[in-house]
Amino acid sequence: MRRVLGLDIGSRSVDAVWLEGTTVVDAAVADSGFDPASVAAAFVGRGDHDLIVATGYGRRVAGESFGAQVVTEIKAYAVGASALFPQAGAVLDIGGQDTKAISLLAGGRVADFEMNDKCAAGTGKFLEVMARALGFSLEEMAAHSLAATGDVQISSMCTVFAESEVTGLVHRGVDRGLIARGLHESIVRRTISTLKRVGATGPLVFAGGVARNPAMVALVRESYAGDVLVPVDAQTVGAYGAALSASNDGGL
């Protein structure tokens, strides 16, 4: 049986999934570092595949370097999410430096999408910067956000301005947990607005690295008018969809 390696080469991580038919036989995630092509090459170098399909920022490089077929991130996430959850009506992927909102038709076909790839606002990178400004790890920030009761409005979603705003709030003695909750709520409000613009309805698959943040998951579930489904391995949905694309239609 043909084995396909799906690669999602992103700004913060390189994710890999190996499929035999439609069965996942292995998966791996590694930090992109300063040379994501070399990280991807390490997965390719394992040699246990017959075909490579790549998605993400580095997909074109993978095509040139490894002879990989390529698929857009939108299609990869739509295919991967609908394969995991056939009832899915929409997909939300919040990664290291971009956000994708996708509405789906029957069979996982894309109805509409919007992608925030020009600004890191509301992404994993944004959360990392805000956690540092608060003196928290990402895990601590999520935990304090969930525990906080109260309301602190964060007016800016620009990473630079938001960091300055957060620093000012800390210096004024505002509880850091409340600030953390305000940051998460700001991201979710922005995200829900994006989902509405693409006409997202029905069960929502929340994928990407930020789907591992329990505060984000809880707040999206509170705000979205439908079920929110989080894959066990949320970070590899794009790589999974890329690999499945080859199985379905040659990875084009």
VENTAGI-V518182 format. One line per field, one symbol per residue. ss: DSSP state (A for helix, B for strand, O for the rest). Layout:
BEGIN
ss = ???
END
This chain:
BEGIN
ss = OOBBBBBBBOOOBBBBBBBBOOBBBBBBBBBOOOOAAAAAAAAAOOOOOOBBBBBOOOAAAAAAAAOOBBOOAAAAAAAAAAAAOOOOOBBBBBOOOOBBBBBBOAAAOBBBBBBBOOOOOOOAAAAAAAAAAAOOOAAAAAAAAAAOOOOOOOOOOOAAAAAAAAAAAAAOOOOAAAAAAAAAAAAAAAAAAAAAAOOOOOOBBBBOAAAAOAAAAAAAAAAOOOOBBBOOOAAAAAAAAAAAAAAAAOOO
END
